[in-house]
Amino acid sequence: MALQPKSLRAAAVGAPARRFVSVTPNDAADLPGGATRAVFVGGAGLLAVVGAGGGEVELLSGDAQYHPIEIVRVLSRTTATGVIALY
C-alpha cells in the first residue's frame, strides 16, 4: 500500500501548525482559512473570539502566548496584538 503524500495526510492533534496567517479582527467575517488549530498572541490583551462550535469567549492573553483552540473569528473588541491563526 502506497503512503499518501505528506501534504494530503491529516495532521495529528499534537503536530505543529503548517500554515500561519496574520489576523485582523472582524465582527462580520470568519477567518478565510476556516477553523484554526490554535492561535498565537504576540502582545498582551483581550482576545475575543468565536469558536468552531459557534460560542463566543473572551480570553486574557499574555505576551507571546499560544492558545490551542479552534476558532473561526476574532472579534473587533480584541485588544491583544500580533494575533496569528495557526492551521
KAJOGI-V923501 format. One record per helix or strand of 2 or more residues. SS is the DSSP state (~ for helix, > for strand). FROM is the first residue (numbers start at 1). TO is the last residue. If there is no record, write none. Layout:
BEGIN
ss & from & to
SS & FROM & TO
SS & FROM & TO
END
This chain:
BEGIN
ss & from & to
~ & 6 & 8
> & 20 & 22
> & 38 & 43
> & 45 & 51
> & 56 & 61
> & 65 & 67
> & 71 & 74
> & 81 & 86
END
